[in-house]
Amino acid sequence: MTGRSWAHGGGPALRAQLRGFGRTLIRAWRAPRARWPKRVALALAVLLVVPVVTGAVALRLNYAGDLQDGTRTRGKDAIWLGHAWVDGRKKDTDLAAFAQRIRGTGIRDLYVHAGPLEHDGTLPTARYPRARWLIDAVHREIPGVRVHAWLGDKLATETPDGLRLERAASRAAVVGSARQILDAGFDGVHFDLEPLHSGDRDYLSLLDDLRALTRAREVPLSVAAHQIDPLPALHSVADALTGHPKWWSQAFFAQVARRVDQIAVMSYDTAMPLESLYGGYVAQQTTLALEVTPEGTDLLMGLPFYYEDDLSHHGHAETVAAAVRGVRLGLGRTDRDRDRFGVAIYVDFAATEQDWTSYRDGWGRLDGA
């Protein structure tokens, strides 16, 4: 049936069929035997709709309020950089332009993609042939900025293939890859392993081993972290329904944060449909993370420097401006004077001029810059 025939009713016969079907539904709904099914249907509607509406209202209220003085960059921000910086595609002119781009901002750490790891935890040296050029050039052109090797892999937590942290040999190989990357001259190592389920004891064991290495080398260990349950035990509910928990419990987040020098929350891909809801969600995530991150650990909240439009990420809603406002609201309400706090920009190669302007004007411009 075409849209045109449907719009015009589809003719007398179809209209008569629809009227008859409607009368049948009404009689069935009014029948005494439908009393309990109606009650069940109503209860299910309430269970589904009320939490969604209540949650949306709470997030919108979380986005309201005044920004407090002092909730700006502390000079401890970071940015994830693509693989082109270590495989030969980027040149001296690119670095000069980037140095100019971040001059006067709070960016101190660069997470440069030097992986991915192999599924056994090893890292071929051919993955980062221009690492030495980049490290030396950054130290020369942008003094005080640190270059971390960003390493990661897909975990075999939801599919048969991937890195298996339950294998001691794989964890040992990951530590060996970190040692290898530090021998190459990087100032630190940053890990992003996904999907990482809340409560993963093998991951905590890996972090303990990595921390022993980085402390001995006197370099920072940092990780990308999943979002924290916006509702209690939501990760367990998501796991039961979909097999993909998505969130971490606040307690597990705290266990990870105690084992690293920096923890960067991937506070994007939230499925929020409106800027106000996304900003309120980021404010909530900032509060939840601040409550359990030790004073000795840098806490960074992710900013979405990219645009996509799918089920998990609505680019018109997940804006840098909304994220920055959410970060500042959460910081001001929870721990305004915390020094070891910043934002982490994802990602350099997808950023727009508007993204950079929103970051600089809303958060990242240093005093006097």
C-alpha positions in Angstrom: 0.0 0.0 0.0 1.4 3.4 -0.9 1.5 6.3 1.4 -0.9 8.2 -0.8 -3.7 5.5 -0.6 -3.2 5.2 3.1 -3.4 9.0 3.6 -6.7 9.0 1.7 -8.2 6.1 3.7 -7.6 3.3 1.2 -11.2 3.3 -0.1 -14.6 2.4 1.4 -13.8 -1.3 2.0 -10.6 -0.6 3.9 -12.3 2.1 6.0 -15.1 -0.3 6.9 -12.5 -3.0 7.9 -10.6 -0.5 10.1 -13.9 0.6 11.8 -14.8 -3.0 12.5 -11.4 -3.7 13.9 -11.6 -0.7 16.1 -15.0 -1.8 17.5 -13.6 -5.2 18.2 -10.8 -3.8 20.2 -13.1 -1.5 22.2 -15.4 -4.5 23.1 -12.5 -6.6 24.1 -11.1 -3.8 26.3 -14.5 -3.3 28.0 -15.2 -7.0 28.6 -15.2 -8.1 32.3 -12.7 -10.8 31.6 -10.2 -8.1 30.5 -10.1 -6.6 33.9 -6.9 -8.3 35.0 -5.1 -8.0 31.6 -5.9 -4.3 31.7 -4.4 -4.0 35.2 -1.3 -5.8 34.1 -1.0 -3.6 31.0 -1.4 -0.5 33.1 1.1 -1.6 35.7 3.7 -2.4 32.9 3.1 1.0 31.4 3.6 2.7 34.7 6.8 0.7 35.4 8.2 1.6 32.0 7.1 5.2 31.6 7.4 6.6 35.1 11.1 5.9 35.7 12.0 7.3 32.3 10.0 10.5 32.9 11.4 10.8 36.4 14.9 10.3 35.2 14.6 12.9 32.5 13.2 15.4 34.9 16.1 14.7 37.3 18.7 15.1 34.6 17.1 18.4 33.4 17.1 19.8 36.9 20.7 18.6 37.3 21.6 20.8 34.3 20.1 23.9 35.9 21.8 26.4 38.2 24.6 28.8 38.2 28.2 28.0 37.4 30.6 28.7 40.3 33.7 30.7 40.1 36.9 28.6 40.0 35.3 25.8 38.0 37.7 26.2 35.1 40.8 24.3 33.9 43.5 23.5 36.4 46.0 22.9 33.6 45.6 19.1 33.8 43.5 18.4 30.7 44.3 15.6 28.2 43.5 14.8 24.6 43.3 11.4 22.7 45.3 11.6 19.5 45.0 9.3 16.5 47.5 6.8 15.1 48.6 9.2 12.3 51.0 10.8 14.9 53.2 7.8 15.1 52.9 6.0 11.8 54.5 8.6 9.6 51.5 10.5 8.3 52.0 13.6 10.5 54.9 15.9 9.9 56.6 18.9 11.5 54.1 21.3 10.1 51.2 19.3 11.6 52.9 19.4 15.0 53.5 23.1 14.7 49.8 23.7 14.0 48.8 21.5 16.9 51.1 23.3 19.3 49.6 26.6 18.2 46.1 25.0 18.7 46.6 24.0 22.3 48.8 27.0 23.4 47.1 28.8 26.2 44.8 25.9 27.1 45.0 23.5 30.0 46.1 20.5 27.9 49.1 18.8 29.6 48.8 15.1 28.5 48.6 13.6 25.0 47.2 10.0 24.7 48.7 9.0 21.4 47.3 5.8 19.8 50.3 3.4 19.6 48.4 0.1 19.5 46.3 -1.8 19.2 47.6 -4.7 21.2 47.5 -8.2 19.7 44.9 -10.5 21.3 47.6 -12.2 23.2 48.7 -8.9 24.8 51.8 -8.3 22.7 52.6 -5.2 20.7 54.5 -5.2 17.4 57.1 -2.4 17.3 56.1 -1.7 13.7 52.9 -0.1 15.0 54.7 3.1 16.1 57.7 3.7 13.8 57.7 7.5 14.3 57.2 7.6 18.1 60.7 8.9 18.8 60.1 11.8 16.4 56.8 12.7 18.0 58.1 12.5 21.6 61.2 14.7 20.8 59.2 17.2 18.8 56.5 17.6 21.5 59.2 18.1 24.2 60.9 20.7 22.1 57.8 22.6 20.8 55.4 22.2 23.7 57.5 22.1 26.9 55.7 20.6 29.9 53.4 18.5 27.8 53.7 14.7 28.3 53.3 12.0 25.6 51.6 8.8 26.7 51.2 5.7 24.6 47.5 4.9 24.2 47.2 1.1 24.1 44.1 -1.0 23.9 42.3 -4.0 22.6 38.9 -5.6 22.3 38.2 -7.8 25.3 36.7 -11.3 24.9 34.0 -10.5 27.4 31.0 -10.5 25.1 32.3 -12.3 22.0 34.6 -15.3 21.5 37.5 -13.3 20.1 39.6 -10.7 21.8 42.1 -10.3 24.7 41.4 -12.6 27.6 42.5 -11.0 30.9 41.7 -14.2 32.8 44.8 -15.7 31.3 47.9 -14.9 33.4 50.1 -15.1 30.3 48.0 -12.5 28.5 48.3 -10.1 31.5 52.0 -10.7 31.6 52.3 -9.9 27.9 50.3 -6.6 28.4 52.8 -5.6 31.2 55.6 -6.5 28.8 54.1 -4.3 26.1 53.9 -1.4 28.6 57.6 -1.9 29.4 58.4 -2.0 25.7 56.5 1.3 25.1 58.3 3.0 28.0 61.6 1.8 26.6 60.7 3.6 23.4 60.7 6.9 25.3 57.0 7.6 26.1 56.3 9.6 29.2 53.5 7.3 30.4 51.1 4.6 29.3 47.3 4.9 28.9 45.0 1.9 28.6 41.6 1.6 27.0 40.3 -2.0 27.2 36.7 -2.6 26.2 34.1 -3.9 26.9 35.2 -4.1 30.5 32.6 -5.4 32.9 32.2 -4.0 36.4 33.9 -6.1 39.1 36.5 -7.7 36.8 39.1 -8.9 39.2 41.6 -9.9 36.5 41.6 -6.2 35.3 42.4 -5.1 38.8 45.2 -7.6 39.0 46.6 -6.3 35.7 46.5 -2.7 37.0 48.4 -3.8 40.1 51.2 -5.3 38.0 51.2 -2.2 35.6 51.4 0.2 38.6 54.4 -1.7 39.9 56.1 -1.1 36.6 55.2 2.6 36.2 56.1 3.5 39.7 59.5 1.9 39.3 59.9 4.0 36.1 58.4 7.1 37.8 55.9 7.6 35.0 52.1 7.9 35.1 49.6 5.1 34.5 46.3 6.2 33.2 43.1 4.4 32.0 39.9 5.2 30.2 36.9 4.3 32.4 33.3 3.3 31.7 30.5 5.5 33.0 29.2 4.9 36.5 25.8 3.5 37.3 23.4 6.5 37.1 20.9 4.3 39.0 22.0 1.7 41.6 23.1 -1.6 40.1 22.0 -0.5 36.6 25.0 -2.4 35.1 23.5 -5.7 36.5 20.1 -4.9 35.0 21.7 -4.1 31.6 23.8 -7.3 31.8 20.7 -9.4 32.5 18.7 -7.9 29.7 21.3 -7.4 27.0 24.5 -9.1 28.0 26.3 -5.7 27.8 26.5 -4.1 31.2 27.9 -0.7 29.9 28.3 1.0 33.3 30.5 0.3 36.2 29.4 0.3 39.8 30.7 3.3 41.8 32.6 0.9 44.1 34.4 -0.7 41.1 35.2 2.7 39.7 36.8 3.5 43.1 38.8 0.3 43.0 40.2 1.2 39.6 40.9 4.8 40.5 43.0 3.8 43.5 45.3 1.8 41.3 46.2 4.5 38.7 47.5 8.0 38.4 44.9 9.2 36.0 41.3 8.0 35.3 39.5 9.4 32.3 35.7 8.9 32.2 34.3 8.2 28.7 31.3 10.5 29.4 29.9 10.3 25.9 27.9 7.8 23.8 25.0 8.2 26.3 22.0 7.9 24.0 20.7 11.2 25.5 18.3 12.9 23.0 18.7 16.5 24.2 21.5 18.8 25.2 20.0 19.5 28.6 19.6 15.8 29.4 23.2 15.1 28.3 24.6 18.0 30.2 22.7 16.9 33.3 24.0 13.3 32.9 27.6 14.6 32.7 27.0 16.7 35.8 25.8 13.5 37.6 28.7 11.4 36.3 31.1 14.1 37.5 29.6 14.0 41.0 29.6 10.2 41.1 33.3 10.1 40.0 34.4 12.9 42.4 32.9 11.1 45.3 35.1 8.1 45.0 38.3 9.2 43.2 41.2 9.5 45.7 42.8 12.9 46.0 46.1 11.5 44.7 44.5 10.5 41.3 43.8 12.8 38.4 40.1 12.6 37.5 39.3 13.6 33.9 35.9 13.9 32.4 35.6 13.1 28.6 34.4 15.7 26.1 32.9 14.5 22.7 35.0 16.2 20.0 33.2 14.3 17.2 29.7 14.1 15.6 27.7 11.0 15.0 24.0 10.3 15.0 23.0 6.8 16.0 21.3 5.0 18.9 24.2 5.6 21.3 25.3 9.1 20.3 23.1 12.0 19.1 25.5 14.6 17.9 23.0 17.5 18.3 22.7 16.6 22.0 26.2 15.4 23.0 27.9 18.8 22.4 31.1 20.0 23.9 29.3 23.0 25.3 26.7 20.8 27.2 29.5 18.5 28.5 31.6 21.5 29.7 28.6 23.0 31.5 27.8 19.6 33.1 31.4 19.2 34.2 31.5 22.6 35.8 28.1 22.1 37.5 29.2 18.7 39.0 32.5 20.1 40.1 31.0 23.1 41.7 28.5 21.1 43.6 30.8 18.4 44.8 34.4 19.4 45.2 35.0 22.9 43.7 38.6 23.2 45.0 39.8 19.9 43.9 43.2 20.4 42.1 43.7 17.1 40.4 40.8 17.4 38.0 40.4 18.1 34.3 38.8 17.1 31.0 39.9 14.7 28.3 39.1 15.5 24.7 38.0 12.7 22.3 39.4 12.9 19.6 41.7 15.2 17.6 41.0 14.0 14.1 37.2 14.5 14.3 37.3 17.9 16.1 35.6 21.0 14.6 36.4 24.7 15.2 33.2 24.9 17.3 34.4 22.1 19.5 37.7 23.9 20.2 35.9 27.2 20.8 33.5 25.6 23.2 36.4 24.0 25.1 38.5 27.1 25.3 35.7 29.6 26.1 33.9 27.3 28.5 36.7 25.5 30.3 40.2 25.3 28.9 41.6 28.8 28.6 44.3 29.5 31.1 44.4 32.8 32.9 46.0 35.4 30.8 45.9 33.3 27.6 
